[in-house]
Amino acid sequence: MDVDDWALATLELGNGAVGVIEVTRMAAGASQASGFEVYGSQGALIYTESNPDSLRYYSLKRGEWINGPTKVPPVAGERPIEQLWPTGKYSQGFMINAHLAAEYDLLLNIAENKPSRADFKAAAEAQAVIEAAYVSADRGGAVYRFE
């Protein structure tokens, strides 16, 4: 395969927030360990693919971790995930289910002539972030800014 085995990128957003993205195909024993962690001034949020129906939230105000379901209301104008996600009978595993749900949503949008938030502009913006990481790496890790 012609892909990177490991990458680390530090990102600074327009509002000054800083984030780190790390991806790898080489972490021994971490098969299906996809997830994300967000740490902010009011607490933290942890999601792991191995437990996709639950989030862990640390409330700085309460000083404790709170475990809860991931049942969150859909974004205005978007379908609830329950309408798109394969049932247990047809489940193919989390990542395949996620791809199937995205494909089903795309097909429904086409059938309904409904625009999608996941459009060419969003894809181009994501690609610009990836390209900026490559440019920075080519420059020895130098900061690379794009608008």
C-alpha positions as CSV (number, residue, x, y, z in Angstrom):
1,M,0.0,0.0,0.0
2,D,1.1,3.5,-0.8
3,V,0.0,5.2,2.5
4,D,1.8,6.5,5.5
5,D,2.1,4.1,8.4
6,W,2.1,6.9,11.1
7,A,1.4,10.6,11.2
8,L,1.1,13.3,13.8
9,A,-0.1,16.8,13.1
10,T,-0.6,19.8,15.5
11,L,-3.4,22.0,14.3
12,E,-4.3,25.6,15.3
13,L,-7.8,26.7,14.5
14,G,-8.8,30.2,13.6
15,N,-10.2,30.7,17.2
16,G,-6.8,29.8,18.7
17,A,-7.8,26.3,19.8
18,V,-5.0,23.8,19.4
19,G,-5.5,20.2,18.5
20,V,-3.3,17.1,17.8
21,I,-4.2,14.4,15.4
22,E,-2.3,11.1,15.5
23,V,-3.0,8.1,13.2
24,T,-1.1,4.9,12.8
25,R,-1.4,1.5,11.1
26,M,1.4,0.1,13.2
27,A,0.2,0.1,16.8
28,A,0.5,-3.5,18.0
29,G,-2.6,-4.8,19.6
30,A,-4.7,-1.7,18.7
31,S,-6.8,-3.3,16.0
32,Q,-10.1,-1.5,15.8
33,A,-9.0,1.1,18.3
34,S,-10.3,4.1,16.4
35,G,-11.7,7.0,18.5
36,F,-11.1,10.5,19.6
37,E,-10.4,12.5,22.7
38,V,-11.2,16.2,23.2
39,Y,-9.7,18.2,26.1
40,G,-11.0,21.7,26.8
41,S,-11.2,24.3,29.5
42,Q,-14.4,22.8,31.0
43,G,-13.6,19.1,30.7
44,A,-12.8,16.2,28.4
45,L,-14.7,13.9,26.1
46,I,-13.5,10.4,25.1
47,Y,-15.1,8.2,22.4
48,T,-13.7,4.8,21.4
49,E,-14.8,2.6,18.6
50,S,-14.6,-0.5,20.9
51,N,-17.5,1.0,22.9
52,P,-19.4,3.0,20.2
53,D,-22.6,3.4,22.3
54,S,-21.0,5.2,25.1
55,L,-19.1,8.4,25.7
56,R,-16.9,9.3,28.7
57,Y,-17.1,12.9,29.7
58,Y,-15.0,14.6,32.4
59,S,-16.7,17.5,34.0
60,L,-14.2,19.9,35.5
61,K,-17.0,21.6,37.5
62,R,-18.2,18.3,39.0
63,G,-14.6,16.8,39.2
64,E,-15.7,13.4,37.9
65,W,-16.0,11.2,34.9
66,I,-19.5,10.7,33.6
67,N,-20.3,7.7,31.4
68,G,-23.3,8.0,29.1
69,P,-25.0,6.9,25.9
70,T,-24.1,8.6,22.7
71,K,-27.7,9.4,22.0
72,V,-27.4,13.0,20.9
73,P,-30.0,14.9,18.9
74,P,-29.2,15.1,15.2
75,V,-27.9,18.3,13.7
76,A,-30.8,20.5,12.4
77,G,-31.9,19.3,9.0
78,E,-30.0,16.0,9.2
79,R,-31.5,12.5,9.7
80,P,-31.2,10.7,13.0
81,I,-28.5,8.1,12.8
82,E,-31.0,5.4,13.8
83,Q,-32.6,5.9,10.4
84,L,-29.4,5.1,8.6
85,W,-27.5,2.6,10.8
86,P,-27.8,-1.1,9.9
87,T,-29.8,-3.1,12.5
88,G,-28.1,-5.8,14.5
89,K,-29.2,-8.4,12.0
90,Y,-27.3,-6.7,9.2
91,S,-24.4,-5.3,11.2
92,Q,-21.0,-5.7,9.6
93,G,-18.9,-4.1,12.4
94,F,-18.7,-0.5,13.4
95,M,-16.5,0.9,10.6
96,I,-18.5,-0.9,7.8
97,N,-21.7,0.2,9.4
98,A,-20.5,3.8,9.4
99,H,-19.6,3.6,5.7
100,L,-23.0,2.0,4.9
101,A,-24.8,4.7,6.9
102,A,-23.0,7.4,5.0
103,E,-23.7,5.8,1.6
104,Y,-27.3,5.3,2.5
105,D,-27.6,9.0,3.5
106,L,-26.0,10.0,0.2
107,L,-28.5,7.9,-1.8
108,L,-31.4,9.3,0.2
109,N,-30.2,12.8,-0.4
110,I,-29.9,12.1,-4.2
111,A,-33.4,10.6,-4.2
112,E,-34.8,13.6,-2.3
113,N,-32.8,16.1,-4.2
114,K,-31.5,17.3,-0.9
115,P,-28.1,19.0,-0.5
116,S,-25.6,17.4,1.9
117,R,-23.3,19.0,4.4
118,A,-20.7,16.5,3.2
119,D,-20.2,18.2,-0.1
120,F,-17.3,19.0,-2.4
121,K,-16.4,22.1,-0.5
122,A,-16.2,20.1,2.8
123,A,-14.1,17.5,1.1
124,A,-11.8,20.1,-0.4
125,E,-11.4,21.8,3.0
126,A,-10.4,18.4,4.6
127,Q,-7.9,17.8,1.8
128,A,-6.4,21.2,2.3
129,V,-5.7,20.3,6.0
130,I,-4.1,17.0,4.9
131,E,-2.0,18.9,2.2
132,A,-0.9,21.4,4.8
133,A,0.4,18.6,7.0
134,Y,2.4,17.2,4.1
135,V,3.8,20.7,3.3
136,S,4.8,21.2,6.9
137,A,6.5,17.8,7.0
138,D,8.4,18.6,3.8
139,R,9.6,21.8,5.5
140,G,10.9,20.0,8.6
141,G,7.8,20.5,10.7
142,A,7.7,24.3,10.1
143,V,4.4,26.0,10.7
144,Y,2.3,26.2,7.5
145,R,-0.7,28.5,7.4
146,F,-3.4,28.5,4.8
147,E,-6.7,30.3,4.4
